[in-house]
Amino acid sequence: MSASSVNRRRILSLWLPRLPIDRIQRFFNSSGLGKTNNEPSIVVIKDNNALVIHALDEAAERLGLYVGQPLANARAMCPDLRVFDADVAADAKTLSDIADWCDRFTPLVALDPPHGLFLDITGCAHLFGGEAALLQALVRALGRQGFAVSAAIAGTSVCARTLTRQTMGTIVADGGEAEAISRFPVSALGAGEAITTGLRRAGLKTIGDVAARSPSEITARFGARFSTLLAHALGQGDAPINPRKPLPDYIVEKRFAEPIATDTMIAMTLSRLADTLIASMEKQGKGARRLEAAFFRTDGVVRAIMVETGRPVTRSAVIDRLFRERLDALADPLDPGFGFDMVRLSASRTEIVVQEQRDLDAHVHDNDELAALIDRIAARIGGKRVVVHLPEDTHIPECAVLAAPAQHHLAAAMQAEWPARTESEPPLRPLRLFDKPEPIKVPFAAVPDGPPHQFTWRRALHAVVRVEGPERIAMEWWRQDGKQLTRDYFRIEDAEGLRFWIFRDGLYEGEVFDGDGEPASPGWYVHGLFA
């Protein structure tokens, strides 16, 4: 076998022509309502201010109804018709769920809206007994889940898509695309009503008729876009599909002839997969930074759990611990249903592992333990909730510190340089800084830049006994267009020994005005509390 035939691109196209009505019927079946009296059912959608058929079941199709037919005409033909309103969002969610389920066959799955999918099965069909066995297994499984499906395999996505609209279960050998679709009508290409009508008027009724004409003639008459579409359908090149998810760096999986459902078996499976994954990455000197465990249920439901690490992971025990923490903390516990028939562990982000001297450097051990602790906490409560603080180059108090995820900024936090505190001097900034300054009531204060003698905060009156300040902080005019006012900060101690950091927002008779343009009294705020 030649190298070109081994590496040829193979695309499996799935089409679910009755997806909207199949989704509704699945809902009735799962709720125990079922379908009564075998009544024909349709889904309608509004088109040009008229309700037309969007999808229909087999019983309605046998009566001669068709997609696009006005509802009034359909009711005239079948008065007992069951009619449901279209839910495009729910249909898209169902198609996305089916795409998740198709990940068991290949990680390269792309949407083909509104009711189709593309699977790039290049190089993986042999894992399922060949292309024919893979196609049959996929169609049978979706059929058991209650979906009508048409599938085809070809060397290009356009050819495979065309085949699914005309035949079922077709597999086209490499190079046979033109012959396989030549007898089909030009409407099968999905080029649009205007182009299809133009082709028919020109006497080109089949794809073979169009292919017999010169490409320049087709391009001149119908445009370059249609010419490219035709070339792809005939197997002459193809645009790549757009997978829903990026391809992970490493993937390992385990399939089960008998589905598993116990926590013990799930943990054992993850542990074994972690060993295999670490062994694969170790050969190339890499460690995992982002890991995902996907659990495929027998009824088609897929559950994915993701964990991230601050440093590349090179031990399977660490992966076990992180996923155990993540699974234990799930608000929606992992429901095996009738069992998982496949578990996959993938590393979607990896990095080259840098070897460090760990025997003599105590700081390296401390950093490793801190990073491992952060990973465990992040796996349980979420990475965005575990933060470190980094200094920012600004004099604005609320902007001088940046809260960043600890997993990604731990090294920067350890190397950050903070302003040094002067010995024997009180701190310039409070230990607790409010996210948003809270307003206080000041009955009177010394002007133009004096502190208040008392203030009310959170319904409590505080008498001022000691004051330090003011510290004037002007806003960054080059960033906020002069909309913020100059602040005068004071370190205040009240009669009970509580210490506050308060400020006056604006200067007297210079920055604060009322609605008539007259000078007004500035506002006062408490921004933080000293220890």
SULJO-V80420 format. One record per residue. N is the residue number from 0. RES is the residue in three letters. PSI is psi in radians with two decimals (NA if undefined). OMEGA is omega as a letter, one per 20 degrees, with the letter a starting at -180 (NA if undefined). Layout:
# SULJO-V80420
n: [N N]
res: [RES RES]
psi: [PSI PSI]
omega: [OMEGA OMEGA]
This chain:
# SULJO-V80420
n: [0 1 2 3 4 5 6 7 8 9 10 11 12 13 14 15 16 17 18 19 20 21 22 23 24 25 26 27 28 29 30 31 32 33 34 35 36 37 38 39 40 41 42 43 44 45 46 47 48 49 50 51 52 53 54 55 56 57 58 59 60 61 62 63 64 65 66 67 68 69 70 71 72 73 74 75 76 77 78 79 80 81 82 83 84 85 86 87 88 89 90 91 92 93 94 95 96 97 98 99 100 101 102 103 104 105 106 107 108 109 110 111 112 113 114 115 116 117 118 119 120 121 122 123 124 125 126 127 128 129 130 131 132 133 134 135 136 137 138 139 140 141 142 143 144 145 146 147 148 149 150 151 152 153 154 155 156 157 158 159 160 161 162 163 164 165 166 167 168 169 170 171 172 173 174 175 176 177 178 179 180 181 182 183 184 185 186 187 188 189 190 191 192 193 194 195 196 197 198 199 200 201 202 203 204 205 206 207 208 209 210 211 212 213 214 215 216 217 218 219 220 221 222 223 224 225 226 227 228 229 230 231 232 233 234 235 236 237 238 239 240 241 242 243 244 245 246 247 248 249 250 251 252 253 254 255 256 257 258 259 260 261 262 263 264 265 266 267 268 269 270 271 272 273 274 275 276 277 278 279 280 281 282 283 284 285 286 287 288 289 290 291 292 293 294 295 296 297 298 299 300 301 302 303 304 305 306 307 308 309 310 311 312 313 314 315 316 317 318 319 320 321 322 323 324 325 326 327 328 329 330 331 332 333 334 335 336 337 338 339 340 341 342 343 344 345 346 347 348 349 350 351 352 353 354 355 356 357 358 359 360 361 362 363 364 365 366 367 368 369 370 371 372 373 374 375 376 377 378 379 380 381 382 383 384 385 386 387 388 389 390 391 392 393 394 395 396 397 398 399 400 401 402 403 404 405 406 407 408 409 410 411 412 413 414 415 416 417 418 419 420 421 422 423 424 425 426 427 428 429 430 431 432 433 434 435 436 437 438 439 440 441 442 443 444 445 446 447 448 449 450 451 452 453 454 455 456 457 458 459 460 461 462 463 464 465 466 467 468 469 470 471 472 473 474 475 476 477 478 479 480 481 482 483 484 485 486 487 488 489 490 491 492 493 494 495 496 497 498 499 500 501 502 503 504 505 506 507 508 509 510 511 512 513 514 515 516 517 518 519 520 521 522 523 524 525 526 527 528 529 530]
res: [MET SER ALA SER SER VAL ASN ARG ARG ARG ILE LEU SER LEU TRP LEU PRO ARG LEU PRO ILE ASP ARG ILE GLN ARG PHE PHE ASN SER SER GLY LEU GLY LYS THR ASN ASN GLU PRO SER ILE VAL VAL ILE LYS ASP ASN ASN ALA LEU VAL ILE HIS ALA LEU ASP GLU ALA ALA GLU ARG LEU GLY LEU TYR VAL GLY GLN PRO LEU ALA ASN ALA ARG ALA MET CYS PRO ASP LEU ARG VAL PHE ASP ALA ASP VAL ALA ALA ASP ALA LYS THR LEU SER ASP ILE ALA ASP TRP CYS ASP ARG PHE THR PRO LEU VAL ALA LEU ASP PRO PRO HIS GLY LEU PHE LEU ASP ILE THR GLY CYS ALA HIS LEU PHE GLY GLY GLU ALA ALA LEU LEU GLN ALA LEU VAL ARG ALA LEU GLY ARG GLN GLY PHE ALA VAL SER ALA ALA ILE ALA GLY THR SER VAL CYS ALA ARG THR LEU THR ARG GLN THR MET GLY THR ILE VAL ALA ASP GLY GLY GLU ALA GLU ALA ILE SER ARG PHE PRO VAL SER ALA LEU GLY ALA GLY GLU ALA ILE THR THR GLY LEU ARG ARG ALA GLY LEU LYS THR ILE GLY ASP VAL ALA ALA ARG SER PRO SER GLU ILE THR ALA ARG PHE GLY ALA ARG PHE SER THR LEU LEU ALA HIS ALA LEU GLY GLN GLY ASP ALA PRO ILE ASN PRO ARG LYS PRO LEU PRO ASP TYR ILE VAL GLU LYS ARG PHE ALA GLU PRO ILE ALA THR ASP THR MET ILE ALA MET THR LEU SER ARG LEU ALA ASP THR LEU ILE ALA SER MET GLU LYS GLN GLY LYS GLY ALA ARG ARG LEU GLU ALA ALA PHE PHE ARG THR ASP GLY VAL VAL ARG ALA ILE MET VAL GLU THR GLY ARG PRO VAL THR ARG SER ALA VAL ILE ASP ARG LEU PHE ARG GLU ARG LEU ASP ALA LEU ALA ASP PRO LEU ASP PRO GLY PHE GLY PHE ASP MET VAL ARG LEU SER ALA SER ARG THR GLU ILE VAL VAL GLN GLU GLN ARG ASP LEU ASP ALA HIS VAL HIS ASP ASN ASP GLU LEU ALA ALA LEU ILE ASP ARG ILE ALA ALA ARG ILE GLY GLY LYS ARG VAL VAL VAL HIS LEU PRO GLU ASP THR HIS ILE PRO GLU CYS ALA VAL LEU ALA ALA PRO ALA GLN HIS HIS LEU ALA ALA ALA MET GLN ALA GLU TRP PRO ALA ARG THR GLU SER GLU PRO PRO LEU ARG PRO LEU ARG LEU PHE ASP LYS PRO GLU PRO ILE LYS VAL PRO PHE ALA ALA VAL PRO ASP GLY PRO PRO HIS GLN PHE THR TRP ARG ARG ALA LEU HIS ALA VAL VAL ARG VAL GLU GLY PRO GLU ARG ILE ALA MET GLU TRP TRP ARG GLN ASP GLY LYS GLN LEU THR ARG ASP TYR PHE ARG ILE GLU ASP ALA GLU GLY LEU ARG PHE TRP ILE PHE ARG ASP GLY LEU TYR GLU GLY GLU VAL PHE ASP GLY ASP GLY GLU PRO ALA SER PRO GLY TRP TYR VAL HIS GLY LEU PHE ALA]
psi: [2.33 2.79 -0.59 -0.62 -0.54 -0.68 0.16 2.62 2.35 2.21 2.27 2.15 2.32 2.39 2.22 1.49 -0.42 0.53 -0.83 -0.76 -0.56 -0.67 -0.76 -0.73 -0.64 -0.65 -0.78 -0.71 -0.73 -0.49 -0.02 0.09 -0.72 -3.05 2.20 2.48 0.29 0.65 2.37 2.47 2.53 2.82 2.30 2.68 2.64 2.25 2.02 0.84 0.38 2.53 2.18 2.83 2.21 -0.59 2.70 2.70 3.14 -0.64 -0.72 -0.62 -0.62 -0.41 -0.04 0.09 2.76 2.77 2.33 -0.15 2.40 2.52 -0.65 -0.74 -0.68 -0.70 -0.58 -0.59 -0.51 1.63 -0.47 0.35 2.34 2.19 2.32 2.56 2.51 2.53 1.56 -0.67 -0.75 -0.64 -0.73 -0.67 -0.71 -0.74 -0.67 -0.68 -0.69 -0.67 -0.69 -0.75 -0.63 -0.22 -0.33 -0.37 -0.64 2.50 -0.14 1.50 2.25 2.60 2.48 1.32 2.67 -0.34 0.56 2.89 2.67 2.34 2.11 1.83 0.34 2.12 0.04 -0.05 -0.55 -0.36 -0.30 0.29 0.27 2.98 -0.72 -0.77 -0.68 -0.81 -0.78 -0.71 -0.70 -0.79 -0.76 -0.73 -0.76 -0.59 -0.68 -0.46 -0.02 0.32 2.38 2.29 2.51 2.39 2.65 2.74 2.31 -3.14 -0.26 2.67 -0.63 -0.74 -0.78 -0.69 -0.73 -0.69 -0.66 -0.46 -0.18 -0.55 3.12 2.32 0.41 2.40 2.03 2.22 2.74 2.21 -0.11 0.26 -0.78 -0.77 -0.60 -0.55 0.05 -0.54 -0.13 2.66 2.73 -0.39 -0.37 -0.34 -0.32 0.66 -0.11 2.69 -0.68 -0.81 -0.71 -0.77 -0.70 -0.69 -0.75 -0.70 -0.50 0.05 0.21 1.66 -0.46 2.86 -0.60 -0.65 -0.73 -0.73 -0.43 -0.34 2.76 2.54 -0.63 -0.66 -0.75 -0.73 -0.75 -0.59 -0.70 0.00 2.77 -0.55 -0.78 -0.64 -0.71 -0.73 -0.76 -0.75 -0.72 -0.67 -0.56 0.05 0.24 1.32 2.93 2.53 2.44 2.59 2.82 1.58 2.55 -0.58 2.52 2.60 2.16 2.74 -0.67 2.45 2.31 2.56 2.82 2.20 2.60 2.29 -0.63 2.08 2.59 2.63 -0.19 2.67 -0.60 -0.80 -0.66 -0.78 -0.72 -0.70 -0.79 -0.67 -0.77 -0.69 -0.63 -0.71 -0.79 -0.73 -0.78 -0.69 -0.67 -0.73 -0.58 -0.56 -0.49 0.20 0.67 2.78 2.78 2.38 -0.51 2.19 2.56 2.27 2.17 2.30 2.05 2.00 2.75 -0.40 0.19 -0.17 2.38 2.32 2.21 2.36 2.27 2.49 2.64 2.74 2.66 -0.50 2.70 2.26 2.28 0.18 2.35 -0.50 -0.61 -0.71 -0.76 -0.81 -0.73 -0.77 -0.55 -0.75 -0.73 -0.76 -0.66 -0.45 0.05 2.24 -0.56 1.66 2.69 1.98 1.95 -0.23 -2.16 0.14 2.77 2.25 -0.04 2.44 2.30 2.41 2.19 2.63 1.82 -0.24 2.16 2.80 2.70 2.32 2.19 2.10 2.35 2.72 1.92 -0.16 -0.60 -0.33 1.89 -0.48 -0.60 -0.74 -0.74 -0.75 -0.69 -0.75 -0.69 -0.77 -0.70 -0.68 -0.76 -0.71 -0.73 -0.75 -0.72 -0.64 -0.50 -0.74 -0.08 2.39 -0.51 -0.24 -0.15 1.90 2.77 2.80 2.32 2.44 2.50 2.59 1.32 2.66 -0.02 2.12 -0.82 -0.19 -0.02 -0.20 2.33 2.17 2.05 2.64 2.24 -0.57 -0.54 -0.17 0.37 -0.78 -0.71 -0.63 -0.64 -0.48 -0.02 2.52 2.08 2.69 2.30 2.50 2.37 2.28 2.54 0.19 2.51 2.75 2.50 -0.44 2.55 2.74 -0.65 2.03 2.21 2.51 -0.64 2.17 2.46 2.32 2.56 2.75 2.12 1.92 -0.66 2.70 2.72 2.36 2.68 -0.29 0.57 2.90 2.92 2.72 -0.40 2.81 2.80 2.18 2.21 0.80 0.19 2.38 2.28 2.16 2.22 2.23 -0.47 2.51 2.44 2.25 -3.04 2.76 1.91 2.24 1.99 2.54 2.87 1.64 -0.47 -0.14 -0.53 0.29 0.55 0.28 -0.37 2.66 2.83 2.44 2.45 1.98 2.51 2.45 2.01 2.43 2.27 -3.10 -0.37 0.08 0.06 2.45 2.26 2.74 1.82 2.83 2.69 2.21 1.62 2.75 2.53 2.33 0.53 -0.51 -0.32 2.18 2.70 -3.00 -0.40 0.06 0.12 2.62 2.44 2.90 2.34 2.81 2.72 2.56 2.62 2.24 -0.31 3.02 2.32 2.75 NA]
omega: [a r a a r a a a a a r r r r r a a a a a r r a a r r r a a r r a r a a r r r r a r r a r a r a r r r r a r r a a a a r r r r r r a r a r r a a r a r r r a a a a r a r r r r a a r r r r r r r r r r r r a r r a r r a a a r r a j a a r r r r a r r a a a r a r r a a a r a a r a a a a r r r r r a r a r a r a r a r a a r a r r a a r a a r r a r a r a a a a a a a a a a a r a r a r a a a a a a r r r r a r r r r a a r r r r a a r a a a r r r a a a r a a r r r r r r r r a r a a a r a r a a r a r a r r a r r a r r a r r a r a a r a a r r r r r r r r r r a a r r r a a r a r a r a r r a r r a a a r a a r r r r a r a r r a r r r a a r a r r r r a a a r r a a a a a r r a r a a a r r r r r r a r a r a r a r r a r a r r a a a a a a r r r r r a r r r r r r a r r r a a a a a a r a r a a r r a r r r a a r a a r r a r a a a a a a r r r a a r r r a r r a r r r a r a a r r r a r r r a a r r r a r r r a j a a a r r r r r r a r r r a r a r r a r a j r a r r a a a a r a r r a r a r a r a r r a r a a r r r a a r a r r a r a r r r a a a r a a a r r a a r r r a r a a a r r NA]
